Amino acid sequence: MRSCILVLGLLALTGAFRAEAEGKSVALIWKGSKDKAEAEGQLATWSELGKLLEKTGLTLPEDHPRLVESKTVPGLKPGFWVWLLGTCASDEAAPILEHLKLLAPGAYSREVTLPANKLACPEGPEAPPRARDEVLKLRSGETLRVFTQEETESPDEEGRGNTVSRTRFHFVLFSKDGEVLDMADTEGDVDVSGNDPGTGPTAYRCTNTQLETSKKTGKVVLTRHCGASAFAECGSMRSADESVTVAVDNGVVSASAEERKNVEYSECD
């Protein structure tokens, strides 16, 4: 009987610990300062980062980032003004913070005490961006970094559209201080299939995407091989080697139109 009571007591205690852990919350912070005016001035560097977060599928709660005095958020150390990006349950914060820190390395989290109905957590994409090894350090001190992100598309409820899976390449220019200055993006590997009532089956793939960086020219060249299926129309492109050149000029990132080589066309009977 005593052992049964002991087991029940341990189970109750374990449940209480779990409930306490699940009830914890986290504040996601972009940056801040002890001086309010200095913190307000930090917003001038938000614009491009905000665009990049949106482009990579991270949606902030309404009215965020929001400048708050730290003492107004239970759990934060008083004496600071911080840019709040959201507040999340602790078990939901990790992937959001990982996404943020990838593109804004100075972002951080702090445990706070907020009820569930007061939380406002950012929403992340199904497939977050991932950093690649290719890095282009420019003579100006700026750095061009490359991130990839998996994307998918499906036909609508009426069957219109194609089934698409692609790897999106994001080329992001960072300042010496780690601020986002500009960006460009392009496709890498892609797989498209569908059946248009007007034109018939559609299928093509681009594979073997590679990057080559040149510090001398300040450029990154993306190459891939693309090919259509056997359903390719008479005279249409059957296969080709494609390249896109990403360049940085005076703080502006641009991606060229696709250039094709070794083009082959479908034969006509």
ZIVEN-V143858 format. One record per residue. N is the residue number from 1. RES is the residue in one small letter. PSI is psi as a letter, one per 40 degrees, with the letter a starting at -180 (999 if undefined). Layout:
# ZIVEN-V143858
N/RES/PSI, N/RES/PSI
This chain:
# ZIVEN-V143858
1/m/d, 2/r/d, 3/s/d, 4/c/d, 5/i/d, 6/l/d, 7/v/d, 8/l/d, 9/g/d, 10/l/d, 11/l/d, 12/a/d, 13/l/d, 14/t/d, 15/g/d, 16/a/d, 17/f/d, 18/r/d, 19/a/d, 20/e/d, 21/a/d, 22/e/d, 23/g/e, 24/k/i, 25/s/i, 26/v/h, 27/a/h, 28/l/h, 29/i/h, 30/w/d, 31/k/i, 32/g/a, 33/s/i, 34/k/d, 35/d/h, 36/k/d, 37/a/d, 38/e/d, 39/a/d, 40/e/d, 41/g/d, 42/q/d, 43/l/d, 44/a/d, 45/t/e, 46/w/d, 47/s/d, 48/e/d, 49/l/d, 50/g/d, 51/k/d, 52/l/d, 53/l/d, 54/e/d, 55/k/d, 56/t/e, 57/g/e, 58/l/h, 59/t/h, 60/l/i, 61/p/i, 62/e/i, 63/d/f, 64/h/i, 65/p/i, 66/r/h, 67/l/h, 68/v/i, 69/e/h, 70/s/d, 71/k/e, 72/t/e, 73/v/h, 74/p/h, 75/g/d, 76/l/i, 77/k/h, 78/p/i, 79/g/e, 80/f/i, 81/w/h, 82/v/i, 83/w/h, 84/l/h, 85/l/e, 86/g/i, 87/t/h, 88/c/i, 89/a/i, 90/s/d, 91/d/e, 92/e/e, 93/a/d, 94/a/d, 95/p/d, 96/i/d, 97/l/d, 98/e/d, 99/h/d, 100/l/d, 101/k/d, 102/l/d, 103/l/e, 104/a/g, 105/p/d, 106/g/e, 107/a/i, 108/y/i, 109/s/i, 110/r/h, 111/e/h, 112/v/i, 113/t/g, 114/l/i, 115/p/i, 116/a/d, 117/n/e, 118/k/e, 119/l/i, 120/a/g, 121/c/h, 122/p/i, 123/e/h, 124/g/i, 125/p/i, 126/e/d, 127/a/h, 128/p/i, 129/p/i, 130/r/i, 131/a/i, 132/r/i, 133/d/d, 134/e/h, 135/v/h, 136/l/h, 137/k/h, 138/l/i, 139/r/d, 140/s/e, 141/g/e, 142/e/i, 143/t/h, 144/l/h, 145/r/i, 146/v/h, 147/f/i, 148/t/i, 149/q/h, 150/e/h, 151/e/i, 152/t/i, 153/e/i, 154/s/i, 155/p/i, 156/d/a, 157/e/d, 158/e/e, 159/g/e, 160/r/i, 161/g/i, 162/n/i, 163/t/h, 164/v/h, 165/s/h, 166/r/i, 167/t/h, 168/r/h, 169/f/h, 170/h/h, 171/f/h, 172/v/h, 173/l/h, 174/f/i, 175/s/i, 176/k/d, 177/d/e, 178/g/e, 179/e/i, 180/v/h, 181/l/d, 182/d/i, 183/m/i, 184/a/i, 185/d/i, 186/t/i, 187/e/i, 188/g/b, 189/d/i, 190/v/i, 191/d/h, 192/v/h, 193/s/i, 194/g/a, 195/n/g, 196/d/h, 197/p/d, 198/g/d, 199/t/e, 200/g/a, 201/p/i, 202/t/h, 203/a/h, 204/y/i, 205/r/i, 206/c/h, 207/t/i, 208/n/f, 209/t/h, 210/q/i, 211/l/i, 212/e/h, 213/t/i, 214/s/h, 215/k/d, 216/k/d, 217/t/e, 218/g/f, 219/k/i, 220/v/h, 221/v/h, 222/l/h, 223/t/i, 224/r/i, 225/h/h, 226/c/i, 227/g/i, 228/a/i, 229/s/a, 230/a/e, 231/f/e, 232/a/h, 233/e/i, 234/c/h, 235/g/e, 236/s/i, 237/m/h, 238/r/d, 239/s/i, 240/a/i, 241/d/h, 242/e/i, 243/s/i, 244/v/h, 245/t/h, 246/v/h, 247/a/i, 248/v/h, 249/d/h, 250/n/f, 251/g/e, 252/v/h, 253/v/h, 254/s/i, 255/a/h, 256/s/i, 257/a/i, 258/e/h, 259/e/h, 260/r/i, 261/k/i, 262/n/f, 263/v/h, 264/e/i, 265/y/i, 266/s/h, 267/e/i, 268/c/h, 269/d/999
